[in-house]
Amino acid sequence: MDRKRVVFYALLAGGVLMFVGIVAANLFLEAEVPKGAGWETPPALRICDTAPAWAGPDSPDLDRALAFWRDHGVLIAGAVERGPCPPGCTGVDEKGRERVVSCVPGKLVIDLTDAVEAGNEDHVAACIRPSPLSWGTILVPSTILLDSDELPPADVQAIVLAHELGHCLADRDHVLGPRLLPGLRLNPKTGHVLNPSILKSGWGDEGLQP
């Protein structure tokens, strides 16, 4: 084997070992909590008149989702209210698309989604928000239906609400996993509340501790 080939394979092996070392080291590091603009003060939570009952003020699923974030130091102001939500705010969803939605400035609202999100395990619901946060809108379907033979978690409605509250209320993103390179992080592991797939989500809270 000539000298150039030996040097090439040595450099290739070194690069592979370095990459494996970075990945292995990050797997044992505590996930960092991304810092966003956040809310200046905790917002009130309003349920729009058009929202489905499973996401309403008396819903045990909403109670459980709010309790999850309350245990992590993320609060809403006052009691959950129900009322009209006027249209006219433009924000960005989790895929970076601009969306015009019903909203109430200074409050986080839950409203009925359009049919675009239905059936997609990565987009069962959506959080629409500006930056910095001055309002937020969570869009949920009337019924959670997935185009998959795999069954969602039994408490899927509560997890969906907790997931979207994580984005819109707690100002957290999907990428809480280990860092591979500067600016490049993995999504949370299976079982995490912020895993982008509902089929892989759960009540895991790594990186969300107050």
N, C-alpha and C positions, 0 to 999 in steps of 0.2 A: 504494500500500500504506500503510495507516494506521500510526501510530507504535507502537501496542500490538503489532501483528503483527511489526513490525521488531524490537522488543525481545524478543519471544518467540523468534523465529528466531535472534537473536543469542545468547540464553541457551542455547538448545538446541544450537547449534553449539559453543559454549564447553564445555558439558558433555560432548559427544561427543569433542571434542579432548582434554579432560582424561582421560577414560576410556581413550582410545587411547594417550595418553602414559603412563599408569600401566602398562598392559599391555606396551607396548613397552619401557619401562625395566626392568620385571621380567624380561623375556625375556633380558636381558643380565646379570642378577645371578646370582651363584652360589647355588644352592639351599641353604637352611638345613637342618640336621639337627635334626628335632624331638627334644626332650629329654624322656624319660619317666622313670618312677621307676627302671627298670632293675633288674638283679640286684646285690645287695650284693657277691657274689663269683661267678665263673663257675660255672654249674651243671654237674653231670655229665649226660650224655646217655644215657638208657635207651631201648632199643627194646623195646616190649611184645611178649610172645609172640604176640599176635594180629596184629601188624603184617605187611604184605606183604613179600616178599623184596626187592623193588626199593628198599625203604626200610630194609633191614636193616643190621647192623653190617659186613657184607662187601660192601655194595653200592658199585660205583664211582660211582653217582649221588650217594649220600650223601657219599662221599669228596670229590667235586667241590664239592658245596654247602658242606661244612664248610671246604674249602680257600678258597673264595671269601670267606667271612667271616673266616677266619684272616688272609687278606691285608689285611683291613680292620680288623684289631686286635680282632676279636671271637672269644673263645676258649671252649672247653668245658673242664671239669676232668677230667683223666685220660682213660682209654680209653673208647670207646663200649661200653656193656654191654647185655646182653639179659636179660630176666626178666619176672616178673609185674608187672602194674600194677593196683593195687586201685582200685575205684571210690570215689566219694564227694566229689569236689571240684566246686565250682560256680564257673565263670568266665564271662567275656563274650567272644563271638566278634567277628569284624570287622564284623558288622552290628548290634552292640550287644545281641544276644540272650543271655540267660543259658543256659548249657549245663552239665549235670552229666556229667562225664567221668572216665575212669580217670586217676589222677595219682599222683605220688610227691612229697611236699613236699620242696622243696630241689633238685628235679631237673627237667629238661626231658625229656618222654617223647614218643615217636612211636607212635601207635596207629592202628588201622583205623577209618575213619569209618563213619557210618551212610549209608544210601542218599540222604539228603536233599541232600547236596552233589554227588552224581554228575551229570555231564552239563552242568553250568553253567559256562561259560567264566570267569565271575567268581568262582566258588566251587568250584574243583576240589578244594581241600583247605581246611583251616581251622586257625587258631591260637586256642586258648582259654587265657586267662591272667587272673589277678587283678591288681589294682593296689593297693599296689606288688607287684612280681613276687616271689613266694615259690615258685612252681611254674609250669610251662607244659605244655600238651599240644598236639601237632600231630596232627591227624587227616588221614589220607590214604586214598584209595580203593584197592581191590585192583588195579584197572585204571583208567587215565585215559581216559575216553570223553567226547567233547564233542558237544553237539547243534549242530553247525555243519559246513558244507561246506568251511570253511577249515581247512587243515592246521596243527596246532600245530608249534612248533619241534621239530627232530629230537631234541634233548636235553631234551624236555619234563619228564621225571621229575626230572632234576637241577635244572632251573629251578624246578619246583614246590617241591622241598625247600629250595632257596636262598631262595625267596620267603617261605615259612612260617618258616624260621629267621630271616629278617629281622625278622618280627613278634615271634616268641616268644623268640629268643635275643638278637638285637641291639636289640630294643625300638624298632623303627622302624615308622612308619605309611606309608600310601599317599601322603599329601599332601606330596611333596617338590618339587613344581613351583613355578613363579613365583607370587608373591603378587599377587592382583588387588586386594584390599582387606584391611584388618586382620581377621585371623581367617579369611580365605578364600584358599586356595591351590589350584592345579591339581594333578591327579594327575601322576605322573612321565610323561615323554614315552614314545612307542613305543620298545621295545627296552630299557627299564629293568627291572631285576630286581624292583622293587616295583610295576610297573604292575599294576593290579587284574585285567586281562584276560590270561589265559595266551596268547591269540592275539596280544597286543601286547607281550608281555614278552620278555626276553632277559637278557644279562649286563651291561647298562649300570649304571654305579655313580655317576652324578652325585649329589653331596650325601652320599655315604657314606664319603668318604675319612676315615681315622683322624686 
